[in-house]
Amino acid sequence: MPSVVISGAGAAGLAAAWWLARAGWRVTVVERAPDLRTGGYMMSLSGPGHAAATRMGLVPKLEPLAYTVKENVYRDRRGREVLRLRFHDIVEGLDYLVMRRTDLIAALRADLPDSVDIRLATTIADVEDGADGAHVRLSDGSALDADLILLADGMRSALRSRLFAPDAACLKPLGYRFAVYELKDRLGLGSDFVSYAEPGHIAEYYTLAEGRVAALHVWHSRQTGPVPAAERWRLLDEVCARSHPAVHAQLAAAREDGAVPLVDDLALVDMPRWSKGRVLLLGDAAHCLTLISGQGAGMALTSAAILADALGRAAVPEALAEHKARLRPSIARLQDRSRKMAGMFVPRSPVAFELRNLFMRHVPRKWIGRYFVNAVNAEILAAKGG
């Protein structure tokens, strides 16, 4: 029985575990956190990601957890409505799910075969890769032999830095940071999706079930790197200093709830190669797309499915080469799209902000929808090798 050790229990790691366990592999997943992550942000599954979830039989399990987003109401820092986007006009005719990342991870975990060994609060301490297999030493002192090692430990993969390249060589910041957190809805948003936009910053609020709200901030920043937990609220206070009073109220409510925001850079991961010997980078560790792409989790599911298909036909070296050949073109297009979309999503200057709003108010919604659907369908075809 071939064996695989997977570092990281996010979407990429758990999807790979799902596929390989069903293909007869002995699967061990190690996760640094003491439990499967419950934090995260709202995300969508469309295109190749939705197709991969369909192949896995996950869609019927995810649909009850999905949120119906009717429209996004954009307001400026004075509270004036500047834009209203109806999602039906954009995604009409497209298979599309909007959900919390937490719910996707929970669904993947619940659907894993019992044979998958998940070890929490554990990391890979050392890897010795040889022609006949790899030897893995874990942080708990145990050791495993493996035919394949998957590093699915996220954008800031520590193992990638040790085995492939330092962050400075492969992280490509887009000039923005983001923050996400959840809180109780004390304000009554009045819509399922409300955004407060201003030059260089946007705050978005999604209405969740059970009286809760998911918050996302994206702002222009020349600073990069991790932000200590103790400094995150202070940083958000600075970012939102000139924002609408509703934004300040939500910040205060979240702080009162005891939430700790996740703060990080909007950065692409650009690696010339994804594998070395029997070690493969997977998901954000290999090709982070940023949340602007809307395809990060979906491409993680797609990547895992492509890898499993390739391993079913070929030995590890040839399978890793096929995985890269099939996936790399789609990743390159999506990363290029993220670079171009960042300035459109959060215009930095007042002039660019007004021009963006003017364009979005007057461009026919059918044009936006046609562009979006055609782009998604192109990625579905590319993921199939068509």
C-alpha positions, 0 to 999 in steps of 0.5 A: 500500500503506497503511503502519503504524509500531508502537512496541513488540514486545510482545503488542499490537504483534506481534499488530497487525503479524501482522494488518495485514501479512496485510491488505496493510499495510507494517509497521514495528515499532520496539522500544526493547530490543536484543532481544525481551523474554525476561523477564516472568511467567506468564499465561493466555489465555482468553475473547476472547484465546484466541478471537483466538489461535484465529483467528490459528492460534496455538493449536496452536503455543502448546499444546505450550508451555502448562503444566497447572496442577492445583492451587494450594496456599496456605500461610501464613508458618508453612508451614501449608496454608490453602487448596487450589484445583483449577483443573479445578473452576474452568475446566472446559469453558473453553478456557484456556492457561497459559504464560510471556509469553516463549513467547507473544512468541516464537510471535508473532514466529515467525509474522510474515510476512517482510515485517514490518520489526522494528528493535530498539534503536530508538524513535520520536523524533518524530511529525508528524501531518497530514490526508494522513498522518503523518511519523515520525522514528526514534531512528536518524535515519531517517524514515518516512511512515505512514498509522497509528501504533500506540503499543504500548509498555506501561503506562509508554509514553513516547510516550503521555506526550508525545502524550496525557497524563502518567503522573500523569493516566492511571496509576491505582495500585491500592495494590500492587506486584509483582515477577517473576523466574525461577530454578533450582528448588533446593527441589523445590516438590512441586506445580506451583503453590505460594503463600505468603500473609500479610496484605499480601503473596503469593509464588507459584511456578510449576514450569516445564520444565527445572528452573526456577521462575517467581516472582511477588510482589504486596504492598500499598504506598503507594509508586509509580513505577519501582524502580531495578534496584540496589534491587529485591532490597533492596526484596524482602528488606524485603517478605518480612521476615516470610515463610516460610523457603522464600520467603527461600530462593527469594530467595537462590537467584534472587539467586545465579542473577543474576536481575534482578526486574521490579518495578512498580506494579499500576496501571490505565491509564485514558484518556478517548481512545485515539486522536489523529489517526492515532495509536492507543494499543494494549494496556497503553499504552491500557488496562492491566488489571494481572496480577490481571485475567488478561486483559491479553495476551488483550485485547491480542490481541483489540484487535489483531484488532478493529482489523484488522477495522475497518481492513478496512472503513473509513478510518483515522478511522472504523476507530479509532472503531469499534475503541474502540466495540467494545472499550471496554465490555469494558475498562471491565468488566475494569478494574472487576473488577481494582479489586474483586479486588485486595483479595481477591487480597492482603488487607491486614489480618490480619482481612481475610486470615482472612476471605478464607481462610475464604470460599475454603475453604467456598464451593462450587468450582462457584460459583467456576467458574460465575462465572469461566466466565460472566464469560469467555463474556460478554467473548467475546460482547462482543468479537464485538459481540454 
